[in-house]
Amino acid sequence: MRKISSFLCLILSVIFFITVSPKIIYSDELDDITKQINDLQRSLNMSIQATAPLESQIKDMKKQISDVEDRVSFIEEDIATKRKNIDQSYKNLAKQQDILNKTVRDYYIKTYSFSPLSIFASAQNASIITRLLVYQKRGAERDKAIITNIAVTITSLEQRKKKLEDEEQRLSVIKAKLAVEKQDLQKVVDGAKKYQASLSSEIAQLSAKQQEIIAKRLGSLNIPRSAGTSTRGCIDDRNIDPGFSPRIAFFTYGAPHRNGLNQYGAWGRAKSGQNEEQILQTYYPSMTLKRDYDQGVQISTTTGWSGSIEEYVKRIYEVPDSWTDNNLAVLKAQAVAARTYALNVTGNGSKQICTSEQCQVFKPEPKGGNWEQAVNATTGWVLMDGGNPGYTQYASTHGGYVRNLGKFDGSGGNPGSFSELNERAYDKESPWFYCDWGSRASYNNTAWLKSEEVADMVNVILLARADSSTKDHFYQTDKPHPYGGEVWNEDRVKSELRSRSITPFNNVTDISVNADFGSGKTTSINISGDGGTQSFDGSEFEDWFNLRAPANIQIVGPLFNTEKK
C-alpha cells in the first residue's frame, strides 16, 4: 500500500502542475473594488481637508459606495453559488471513493503481481498468450486512466476550494474596509452639517433683541402682501442715479412670504393657458377640491360685518379685477383660496377674521364685476386637507419660488442663472419681483450704497466672528442705539479689527453672489476689496446687513442679488 500511496501522490503532483483550474470570474472584480475603495479613501482625505461643506463631493462619494455595495452583494451571491457547487462536487466524489479503492487495488495487482511466465505456463498456444498479454495491458491502462481522472477531479476541486476561500477572505476584508469608509464618510457629512448649523449659532448669531429690531425694520417697509393693493412698496433703482459712483445695491426676489398661491405667478400661469384647477393643484398639491361645501357657514369680521361665506368672499379685494386671462382662471383660483382660508382660520365661522392684509383684504361693499362672476362660478368650491378646509396661504409675489414646496415657479426646469430666472418666472411682471427695498432722500430716494458702506458691512461680520462680545455695538450708525448702548461707527469697527490683527476693508471693488436656483436661496456672497477677499453665508450676510444698513434699506427675502455701477 505504501507503493500505491507513493504512486497516487506522484500522479496528483504531476497533474497539479500540468492542469489549469477553471477561471474564477470575479477575482479581478475584487481587485477593482479594492482599488475603488482606496480611491474613495483618497477622496475622503481630500474632503476632510477642505473647508467648504463638500455637499456635491459627498453626494458623489455616497453614490460610489452604493455602487460598491451593490457589486459586493452580487459577488457574495456568486460565492454562495460556488460554495454550493463545490459542496455538491465533494458529495459526488465520495460516491467514487469505492471505485477509486477497487481500481487502485486492481491496478496494483495487475502491475505488481503480473507474471508473463504464468501465462506461458498455462496458455495452450501463441494466439492465446498474445490475447492475454494485450488484455492484461489494456486493463492496467484503463485502471490507470480511471485513477488519473479521479485524481484530476480531486486536484481541480481542491484548487477551486482554495480559490473560493481566498475570495471569501478578501471579500471579508473589503466589507470591513467598506464599513469603515462609510463610517468615516458619515463623520464628514455630520461635520459639514455641524459647520453649516454653526454659522448662525456660533459665528454670526443675532440676539433675540436684534432679531426683534430687524422684524420691526422689515415691518416699517410696508411690504405689499396683496396684488390688489395700491401701495408701491419698492422701486427698481437700477436706472436712477443717486449722485455717487461706484454704487452697490442689494435686490431681493419677491416678498418674504412665498407660501401657497403666488398671485402674480397664477396670473402668469393663466396667460400660459392654465385653468383655475391646474393653478390650484400647482400651489396646493396636497389638498383636494370639494365642489359642494356648505354655503351657509356664517363669517364675522373684527370690524363688525357678518354674513354667509359666499357673501364674504364677494367682498375680498386681493387681485385686480382686470386679470381675466383664460376665462377668469386667476380670479376663480383666488376665490377658492380666499374661501378656504376664511373657513380655516375662523374654524368654520366660530372665530372672527381681520380685514387687512394680515388676514385677507376685505371691504364692506361687494367688489362686483369680474370678481363676482368668479365667485359665483366657484360657489361651494373649497380645498380640503383631510376632512377640513386647508390652510391656503397666499401672497402677491414669490420671486420665482414657492417656499413651502421648495421649487421653482416658472416655465421649464430650474434656471441656471439670475438672467434665466428673470426670463422664465411666472411672476416676473410683478412690480415687486426684483426690488431693492428702502430709500434715502439724500440720494435721490434710492437704496444705493457707497462702496465704503458695504465695506463696513464686511468689517462688522469679521469683527462679530472674531469676538462675539462686540455684537451689541453693530446697529445703524445713522440712528441712536435702540436701547441705550453704544453704536460703533465705521472707524471704531476698523480700529477694533486692527487691534485683533485683522485687516479691515475701506472699500469694495468686486461683489458677487452664489445661489441655489433649485430652492431659491442665496447661498453665499463673495466680496473683494483692499482688505482682501471674503466669502459669507447668504443668511449670515443678510442678518447683519439688515441690522446695520442705513435708513430703512433692507434685504427682505432669502434670494437676493447685487447690482454694481
C-alpha positions as CSV (number, residue, x, y, z in Angstrom):
1,M,0.0,0.0,0.0
2,R,3.0,2.3,0.5
3,K,3.7,1.9,-3.2
4,I,0.1,2.8,-4.0
5,S,0.2,5.9,-1.9
6,S,3.5,7.0,-3.5
7,F,2.1,6.4,-6.9
8,L,-1.1,8.3,-6.2
9,C,0.9,11.2,-4.7
10,L,3.1,11.3,-7.8
11,I,0.1,11.4,-10.1
12,L,-1.5,14.2,-8.0
13,S,1.7,16.1,-8.0
14,V,2.2,15.9,-11.8
15,I,-1.5,16.7,-12.5
16,F,-1.3,19.7,-10.1
17,F,1.4,21.2,-12.3
18,I,0.0,20.3,-15.7
19,T,-3.6,21.1,-15.2
20,V,-5.2,24.6,-15.1
21,S,-8.1,25.2,-12.8
22,P,-11.3,26.9,-14.1
23,K,-11.1,30.7,-14.1
24,I,-12.8,32.5,-11.1
25,I,-14.9,35.2,-12.9
26,Y,-14.9,37.8,-10.1
27,S,-11.3,37.6,-8.9
28,D,-10.4,40.7,-11.0
29,E,-13.6,42.3,-9.8
30,L,-12.4,42.1,-6.2
31,D,-9.2,43.9,-7.2
32,D,-11.3,46.6,-8.9
33,I,-13.3,47.1,-5.7
34,T,-10.2,47.3,-3.6
35,K,-8.8,49.9,-5.9
36,Q,-12.1,51.8,-5.8
37,I,-12.2,51.8,-2.0
38,N,-8.6,53.1,-2.0
39,D,-9.7,55.9,-4.4
40,L,-12.6,56.6,-2.0
41,Q,-10.2,56.9,0.9
42,R,-8.0,59.4,-1.0
43,S,-11.1,61.4,-1.9
44,L,-12.3,61.3,1.6
45,N,-9.0,62.5,2.9
46,M,-9.1,65.4,0.5
47,S,-12.7,66.2,1.6
48,I,-11.7,66.2,5.2
49,Q,-9.0,68.8,4.5
50,A,-11.4,71.1,2.6
51,T,-13.2,74.0,4.3
52,A,-16.4,74.0,2.2
53,P,-19.5,72.0,3.1
54,L,-18.5,69.4,0.4
55,E,-22.1,68.6,-0.4
56,S,-21.6,67.7,-4.1
57,Q,-18.4,65.7,-3.4
58,I,-20.1,63.8,-0.6
59,K,-23.0,63.0,-2.8
60,D,-20.7,61.6,-5.5
61,M,-18.8,59.5,-2.8
62,K,-22.1,58.2,-1.4
63,K,-23.0,57.0,-4.9
64,Q,-19.6,55.3,-5.4
65,I,-20.0,53.5,-2.0
66,S,-23.6,52.5,-3.0
67,D,-22.2,51.1,-6.3
68,V,-19.5,49.2,-4.5
69,E,-22.1,47.7,-2.1
70,D,-24.2,46.5,-5.0
71,R,-21.2,44.8,-6.6
72,V,-20.2,43.2,-3.3
73,S,-23.7,41.8,-2.9
74,F,-23.5,40.4,-6.3
75,I,-20.2,38.7,-5.6
76,E,-21.5,37.4,-2.3
77,E,-24.3,35.7,-4.2
78,D,-21.8,34.3,-6.7
79,I,-19.6,32.9,-4.0
80,A,-22.5,31.3,-2.3
81,T,-23.4,29.5,-5.6
82,K,-19.8,28.4,-6.0
83,R,-19.7,27.1,-2.4
84,K,-22.9,25.1,-3.1
85,N,-21.4,23.6,-6.3
86,I,-18.2,22.7,-4.6
87,D,-20.0,21.0,-1.7
88,Q,-22.1,19.0,-4.2
89,S,-18.8,18.0,-6.0
90,Y,-17.4,16.7,-2.8
91,K,-20.6,14.6,-2.2
92,N,-20.3,13.2,-5.7
93,L,-16.6,12.4,-5.2
94,A,-17.5,10.5,-2.1
95,K,-19.5,8.1,-4.2
96,Q,-16.5,7.4,-6.4
97,Q,-14.3,6.5,-3.4
98,D,-15.2,2.8,-3.6
99,I,-14.5,2.9,-7.4
100,L,-11.1,4.5,-6.7
101,N,-10.2,2.0,-4.0
102,K,-11.1,-1.0,-6.1
103,T,-9.4,0.4,-9.2
104,V,-6.2,1.1,-7.3
105,R,-6.2,-2.4,-5.9
106,D,-6.8,-3.9,-9.3
107,Y,-4.1,-1.7,-10.8
108,Y,-1.7,-2.8,-8.1
109,I,-2.4,-6.5,-8.7
110,K,-2.2,-6.1,-12.4
111,T,1.0,-4.1,-12.3
112,Y,3.0,-5.7,-9.5
113,S,1.5,-9.3,-9.4
114,F,1.5,-9.8,-13.2
115,S,3.8,-12.7,-14.3
116,P,4.3,-13.5,-18.1
117,L,5.7,-16.9,-17.1
118,S,2.5,-18.0,-15.5
119,I,0.7,-17.1,-18.8
120,F,3.1,-19.0,-20.9
121,A,2.8,-21.9,-18.5
122,S,-1.0,-22.0,-18.6
123,A,-1.6,-20.9,-22.2
124,Q,-2.1,-23.6,-24.9
125,N,-0.8,-21.6,-27.9
126,A,0.8,-18.3,-29.0
127,S,-2.5,-16.7,-30.1
128,I,-4.0,-17.2,-26.6
129,I,-0.8,-15.9,-25.0
130,T,-0.9,-12.7,-27.1
131,R,-4.5,-12.0,-26.3
132,L,-3.9,-12.5,-22.6
133,L,-0.9,-10.0,-22.7
134,V,-3.0,-7.4,-24.6
135,Y,-5.9,-7.8,-22.3
136,Q,-3.7,-7.5,-19.2
137,K,-2.1,-4.4,-20.6
138,R,-5.4,-2.7,-21.5
139,G,-6.8,-3.5,-18.1
140,A,-3.9,-1.9,-16.4
141,E,-4.1,1.2,-18.7
142,R,-7.8,1.5,-18.1
143,D,-7.3,1.4,-14.4
144,K,-4.6,4.0,-14.7
145,A,-6.9,6.3,-16.6
146,I,-9.7,5.9,-14.0
147,I,-7.2,6.8,-11.2
148,T,-5.9,9.7,-13.2
149,N,-9.4,11.2,-13.9
150,I,-10.4,10.9,-10.3
151,A,-7.1,12.5,-9.2
152,V,-7.7,15.3,-11.7
153,T,-11.1,15.8,-10.2
154,I,-9.7,15.9,-6.7
155,T,-7.0,18.4,-7.7
156,S,-9.4,20.7,-9.5
157,L,-11.8,20.6,-6.6
158,E,-9.1,21.4,-4.1
159,Q,-7.9,24.3,-6.3
160,R,-11.4,25.7,-6.6
161,K,-11.9,25.3,-2.9
162,K,-8.7,27.2,-2.1
163,K,-9.6,29.9,-4.6
164,L,-13.0,30.2,-3.1
165,E,-11.6,30.5,0.4
166,D,-9.2,33.2,-0.8
167,E,-12.1,35.1,-2.4
168,E,-14.2,34.8,0.8
169,Q,-11.3,36.1,2.9
170,R,-10.7,39.1,0.5
171,L,-14.4,39.9,0.4
172,S,-14.5,39.8,4.2
173,V,-11.6,42.4,4.3
174,I,-13.3,44.5,1.7
175,K,-16.6,44.5,3.6
176,A,-14.9,45.5,6.8
177,K,-13.0,48.3,5.0
178,L,-16.2,49.5,3.3
179,A,-17.9,49.7,6.6
180,V,-15.0,51.9,7.9
181,E,-15.2,54.1,4.8
182,K,-19.0,54.6,5.3
183,Q,-18.4,55.5,8.9
184,D,-15.7,58.0,8.1
185,L,-17.8,59.5,5.3
186,Q,-20.7,59.9,7.7
187,K,-18.4,61.8,10.0
188,V,-17.6,64.2,7.2
189,V,-21.3,64.6,6.4
190,D,-22.1,65.2,10.1
191,G,-19.1,67.6,10.3
192,A,-20.4,69.6,7.2
193,K,-23.9,69.8,8.7
194,K,-22.5,70.9,12.0
195,Y,-20.4,73.5,10.2
196,Q,-23.4,74.9,8.4
197,A,-25.5,74.9,11.6
198,S,-22.8,76.7,13.5
199,L,-22.6,79.6,11.0
200,S,-25.5,81.3,12.5
201,S,-25.4,79.9,16.0
202,E,-21.7,80.4,16.7
203,I,-20.3,82.8,14.2
204,A,-23.0,85.4,13.5
205,Q,-26.0,84.6,15.7
206,L,-28.1,87.7,16.5
207,S,-29.6,88.2,19.9
208,A,-33.3,88.0,20.4
209,K,-33.4,91.8,20.7
210,Q,-31.5,92.2,17.4
211,Q,-33.9,89.8,15.6
212,E,-36.8,91.8,17.0
213,I,-35.3,95.0,15.8
214,I,-34.9,93.6,12.3
215,A,-38.5,92.4,12.3
216,K,-39.6,95.9,13.2
217,R,-37.5,97.4,10.4
218,L,-38.9,95.0,7.9
219,G,-42.4,95.9,9.1
220,S,-41.8,99.5,8.5
221,L,-41.2,98.9,4.8
222,N,-44.9,98.3,4.3
223,I,-44.3,95.3,2.1
224,P,-47.4,94.6,0.0
225,R,-48.9,91.2,0.5
226,S,-51.8,91.6,-1.9
227,A,-51.6,92.1,-5.6
228,G,-54.7,94.3,-5.4
229,T,-53.1,96.9,-3.2
230,S,-52.2,100.4,-4.4
231,T,-49.2,100.5,-2.2
232,R,-46.0,100.6,-4.2
233,G,-43.6,99.2,-1.6
234,C,-40.4,99.4,-3.6
235,I,-38.9,100.9,-6.7
236,D,-36.3,99.4,-9.1
237,D,-33.4,101.8,-8.7
238,R,-31.2,100.4,-11.4
239,N,-31.7,103.3,-13.7
240,I,-31.8,106.0,-11.1
241,D,-28.6,108.0,-10.3
242,P,-28.1,108.6,-6.5
243,G,-25.4,111.1,-7.2
244,F,-22.3,109.0,-6.4
245,S,-20.3,106.2,-8.0
246,P,-19.3,103.4,-7.7
247,R,-22.5,102.3,-6.1
248,I,-23.9,98.9,-4.9
249,A,-27.4,97.8,-4.2
250,F,-29.0,94.6,-3.0
251,F,-32.0,93.4,-4.9
252,T,-34.5,90.9,-3.4
253,Y,-36.6,88.5,-5.4
254,G,-40.3,88.7,-4.3
255,A,-41.8,89.4,-0.8
256,P,-40.7,87.3,2.1
257,H,-43.9,85.3,2.4
258,R,-43.5,82.9,-0.6
259,N,-46.1,80.3,0.7
260,G,-49.1,78.9,-1.2
261,L,-50.6,80.6,-4.1
262,N,-48.4,83.2,-5.9
263,Q,-50.9,85.8,-7.2
264,Y,-48.7,87.2,-9.9
265,G,-47.5,83.7,-10.6
266,A,-51.1,82.5,-11.0
267,W,-51.6,85.3,-13.5
268,G,-48.6,84.3,-15.4
269,R,-49.8,80.7,-15.5
270,A,-53.2,81.8,-16.7
271,K,-51.6,83.7,-19.5
272,S,-49.8,80.5,-20.5
273,G,-53.1,78.7,-20.8
274,Q,-53.6,77.0,-17.3
275,N,-57.1,76.9,-15.9
276,E,-58.1,77.5,-12.2
277,E,-57.9,73.9,-11.2
278,Q,-54.4,73.5,-12.7
279,I,-53.3,76.6,-10.8
280,L,-54.8,75.4,-7.5
281,Q,-53.2,72.0,-8.0
282,T,-49.8,73.6,-8.5
283,Y,-49.8,75.7,-5.4
284,Y,-51.8,73.3,-3.1
285,P,-50.8,69.8,-4.3
286,S,-51.6,68.0,-1.1
287,M,-55.2,69.3,-1.0
288,T,-58.3,68.0,-2.8
289,L,-61.1,70.2,-4.3
290,K,-64.6,69.8,-2.8
291,R,-67.3,71.4,-5.0
292,D,-70.3,71.3,-2.7
293,Y,-69.1,72.7,0.7
294,D,-71.7,74.2,3.0
295,Q,-72.6,77.7,1.6
296,G,-74.5,78.6,4.8
297,V,-71.4,79.0,7.1
298,Q,-71.5,82.4,8.7
299,I,-68.4,84.6,8.8
300,S,-67.9,87.6,11.0
301,T,-65.0,90.1,10.8
302,T,-63.2,92.1,13.5
303,T,-64.8,95.3,12.0
304,G,-68.4,94.1,12.7
305,W,-69.5,92.7,9.4
306,S,-71.1,89.3,9.3
307,G,-72.7,87.2,6.5
308,S,-72.5,83.9,4.7
309,I,-69.2,82.6,3.4
310,E,-70.2,83.3,-0.2
311,E,-71.2,86.9,0.6
312,Y,-67.9,87.3,2.5
313,V,-65.8,86.2,-0.5
314,K,-67.6,88.7,-2.8
315,R,-66.1,91.4,-0.6
316,I,-62.5,90.2,-0.9
317,Y,-60.1,92.7,-2.7
318,E,-57.0,90.6,-3.2
319,V,-56.3,90.7,-7.0
320,P,-57.0,93.2,-9.8
321,D,-60.4,92.8,-11.5
322,S,-58.7,93.2,-14.8
323,W,-56.9,89.8,-14.5
324,T,-59.3,88.0,-16.8
325,D,-56.9,85.8,-18.8
326,N,-58.0,82.3,-19.7
327,N,-61.7,82.8,-18.8
328,L,-61.2,84.3,-15.3
329,A,-58.8,81.5,-14.3
330,V,-56.8,83.6,-11.8
331,L,-59.9,85.2,-10.2
332,K,-61.5,81.7,-9.8
333,A,-58.4,80.3,-8.2
334,Q,-58.1,83.3,-5.9
335,A,-61.8,82.9,-4.9
336,V,-61.3,79.3,-3.9
337,A,-58.2,80.1,-2.0
338,A,-59.9,83.0,-0.2
339,R,-63.0,81.0,0.7
340,T,-60.9,78.1,2.0
341,Y,-58.6,80.4,4.0
342,A,-61.6,82.1,5.7
343,L,-63.2,78.8,6.7
344,N,-59.9,77.5,8.0
345,V,-58.8,80.5,10.2
346,T,-62.3,81.0,11.6
347,G,-62.9,77.3,12.3
348,N,-66.0,77.3,10.1
349,G,-67.2,80.6,11.4
350,S,-66.5,80.0,15.1
351,K,-64.0,82.9,15.3
352,Q,-63.6,86.3,13.7
353,I,-61.3,87.2,10.9
354,C,-59.4,90.5,10.4
355,T,-60.0,92.7,7.3
356,S,-56.4,93.8,6.5
357,E,-53.5,92.2,4.6
358,Q,-52.6,90.4,7.8
359,C,-55.6,88.1,7.0
360,Q,-57.4,89.0,3.7
361,V,-58.2,92.4,2.3
362,F,-62.0,92.8,3.0
363,K,-64.3,95.8,2.4
364,P,-68.0,96.0,3.4
365,E,-69.0,96.7,-0.2
366,P,-69.1,93.8,-2.8
367,K,-66.3,94.1,-5.4
368,G,-68.7,93.2,-8.2
369,G,-67.5,92.9,-11.8
370,N,-65.4,90.0,-12.9
371,W,-64.6,89.1,-9.3
372,E,-68.2,88.4,-8.5
373,Q,-68.5,86.3,-11.7
374,A,-65.5,84.2,-10.5
375,V,-67.0,83.8,-7.0
376,N,-70.4,82.7,-8.4
377,A,-68.6,80.3,-10.9
378,T,-66.9,78.6,-7.9
379,T,-69.7,78.6,-5.4
380,G,-69.1,76.0,-2.8
381,W,-65.6,75.1,-4.0
382,V,-63.2,74.5,-1.1
383,L,-59.8,73.0,-0.9
384,M,-59.8,70.2,1.7
385,D,-56.9,69.0,3.8
386,G,-58.1,65.7,5.1
387,G,-61.6,66.3,6.4
388,N,-61.3,70.1,6.9
389,P,-60.7,73.2,4.8
390,G,-57.0,73.6,4.3
391,Y,-54.7,76.5,5.3
392,T,-54.4,78.2,2.0
393,Q,-51.8,80.9,2.5
394,Y,-51.1,83.1,-0.5
395,A,-49.2,86.3,-1.3
396,S,-48.7,88.7,-4.2
397,T,-45.2,87.8,-5.3
398,H,-42.9,84.8,-4.5
399,G,-40.0,86.0,-6.7
400,G,-40.0,82.8,-8.8
401,Y,-40.1,80.2,-5.9
402,V,-42.7,78.6,-3.7
403,R,-41.0,78.2,-0.3
404,N,-43.4,75.6,1.2
405,L,-43.0,73.4,-1.9
406,G,-39.3,74.1,-2.3
407,K,-39.5,74.5,-6.1
408,F,-39.1,77.0,-9.0
409,D,-42.4,78.7,-10.0
410,G,-41.7,79.2,-13.7
411,S,-41.7,77.6,-17.1
412,G,-39.2,74.8,-17.9
413,G,-36.7,73.3,-15.4
414,N,-34.8,75.1,-12.7
415,P,-33.0,78.2,-14.0
416,G,-29.2,78.2,-14.1
417,S,-28.7,81.9,-13.5
418,F,-30.4,85.1,-12.5
419,S,-31.0,86.1,-16.1
420,E,-32.8,82.8,-16.7
421,L,-34.9,83.3,-13.5
422,N,-35.8,86.8,-14.7
423,E,-36.9,85.5,-18.0
424,R,-38.9,82.3,-17.0
425,A,-40.5,83.1,-13.6
426,Y,-44.3,83.2,-13.9
427,D,-44.5,86.2,-11.5
428,K,-41.8,88.3,-13.4
429,E,-44.3,91.0,-14.2
430,S,-44.9,91.9,-10.6
431,P,-43.6,95.3,-9.5
432,W,-42.1,93.5,-6.5
433,F,-40.4,90.7,-8.4
434,Y,-36.9,92.3,-8.3
435,C,-36.6,95.2,-5.9
436,D,-34.0,97.0,-3.7
437,W,-36.1,97.8,-0.7
438,G,-35.8,101.1,1.2
439,S,-34.5,104.6,0.3
440,R,-32.7,107.7,1.4
441,A,-34.0,111.1,0.4
442,S,-30.4,112.5,0.3
443,Y,-29.6,110.0,-2.5
444,N,-32.5,110.6,-4.8
445,N,-34.8,108.3,-2.8
446,T,-32.8,105.2,-3.8
447,A,-31.4,102.2,-1.9
448,W,-27.9,102.5,-3.5
449,L,-25.0,102.2,-1.1
450,K,-21.5,103.6,-1.3
451,S,-18.5,101.3,-1.6
452,E,-17.3,102.2,1.9
453,E,-20.7,101.5,3.4
454,V,-20.7,97.9,2.0
455,A,-17.1,97.6,3.3
456,D,-18.4,98.5,6.8
457,M,-20.9,95.6,6.5
458,V,-18.0,93.3,5.8
459,N,-16.0,94.6,8.7
460,V,-18.9,94.2,11.1
461,I,-19.2,90.5,10.2
462,L,-15.5,89.9,10.5
463,L,-15.5,91.5,14.0
464,A,-18.5,89.6,15.1
465,R,-16.8,86.4,14.0
466,A,-13.6,87.3,15.8
467,D,-15.2,88.5,19.1
468,S,-18.9,87.7,19.8
469,S,-18.8,90.1,22.8
470,T,-18.8,93.1,20.3
471,K,-22.1,92.2,18.7
472,D,-24.3,94.6,20.6
473,H,-22.5,97.6,19.0
474,F,-23.4,96.9,15.4
475,Y,-26.6,98.8,14.9
476,Q,-27.4,101.6,12.4
477,T,-24.8,104.4,12.6
478,D,-27.4,107.0,11.4
479,K,-29.6,106.3,14.4
480,P,-29.0,106.0,18.2
481,H,-28.6,102.6,19.9
482,P,-32.1,101.1,20.2
483,Y,-31.9,100.6,23.9
484,G,-29.3,103.0,25.2
485,G,-26.0,101.2,24.4
486,E,-23.1,102.4,22.3
487,V,-23.1,102.1,18.5
488,W,-19.6,101.7,16.9
489,N,-19.2,103.7,13.8
490,E,-17.1,102.6,10.7
491,D,-13.8,103.9,12.1
492,R,-14.3,102.3,15.5
493,V,-15.1,98.9,13.9
494,K,-11.9,99.2,11.8
495,S,-9.8,100.0,14.8
496,E,-11.2,97.0,16.7
497,L,-10.3,94.8,13.8
498,R,-6.7,96.1,13.7
499,S,-6.3,95.6,17.4
500,R,-7.1,91.9,16.7
501,S,-4.6,91.7,13.8
502,I,-7.4,91.6,11.2
503,T,-7.1,93.8,8.1
504,P,-10.3,95.9,7.7
505,F,-11.9,96.9,4.4
506,N,-12.0,100.5,3.4
507,N,-13.8,99.9,0.1
508,V,-15.2,97.1,-2.0
509,T,-14.1,96.6,-5.6
510,D,-15.9,93.5,-6.6
511,I,-19.0,91.7,-5.3
512,S,-20.8,88.5,-6.5
513,V,-23.5,86.1,-5.4
514,N,-23.9,82.3,-5.5
515,A,-27.4,80.9,-5.4
516,D,-29.3,77.7,-5.2
517,F,-31.6,78.0,-8.2
518,G,-33.5,74.8,-7.2
519,S,-35.0,76.1,-4.0
520,G,-34.4,79.9,-4.5
521,K,-31.9,80.9,-1.9
522,T,-28.7,82.9,-1.9
523,T,-26.1,80.6,-0.6
524,S,-23.0,82.8,-0.4
525,I,-21.8,86.3,-1.2
526,N,-18.2,87.0,-2.2
527,I,-16.6,90.3,-1.7
528,S,-13.2,91.7,-2.7
529,G,-11.5,94.9,-1.8
530,D,-8.5,96.5,-0.2
531,G,-8.9,94.1,2.8
532,G,-8.6,91.0,0.6
533,T,-11.4,88.6,-0.4
534,Q,-14.1,87.3,1.9
535,S,-17.0,84.9,1.5
536,F,-20.1,84.9,3.7
537,D,-23.0,82.6,4.1
538,G,-26.1,84.2,2.4
539,S,-28.2,84.2,5.6
540,E,-25.3,85.4,7.7
541,F,-24.7,88.4,5.5
542,E,-28.5,89.2,5.3
543,D,-28.9,89.2,9.1
544,W,-26.0,91.7,9.7
545,F,-26.9,93.8,6.7
546,N,-30.5,94.2,7.9
547,L,-29.2,95.2,11.4
548,R,-26.5,97.6,10.2
549,A,-27.8,99.1,6.9
550,P,-28.7,102.9,7.0
551,A,-32.2,104.4,6.8
552,N,-34.8,101.7,6.1
553,I,-32.7,99.8,3.5
554,Q,-33.2,96.1,3.8
555,I,-32.9,92.6,2.2
556,V,-36.4,91.2,2.6
557,G,-36.1,87.6,1.4
558,P,-33.9,84.5,1.1
559,L,-32.9,85.1,-2.6
560,F,-31.1,88.3,-3.3
561,N,-28.6,89.6,-5.9
562,T,-26.3,92.6,-6.2
563,E,-26.0,95.4,-8.7
564,K,-22.9,97.5,-9.0
565,K,-22.4,100.6,-11.1
